[in-house]
């Protein structure tokens, strides 16, 4: 007797789909998946557009190591991390 497989599609709420994912490794590296663009870029201040919020990073010797397909990798020594609406 053959069983029919039922397909089920996973429905994720829009809130999850449109939110940035931020991963922090100590105070030396931050990976932002869902970055829409760079607003401000300097050695001591980086501001990223992450949708409805701006991610503000304050620190020393900060660089954007990579920015590809909405994923930004920032390295440096972070002192402050703020979300600005």
Secondary structure, 3 states (H helix, E strand, C coil): CCCCCCCCCCCCCHHHHCCCEEEEECCCEEEEECCCEEEEECCCEEEEECCCCEEEEEEEEEEEEEEECCEEEEEEEEEEEEEEC
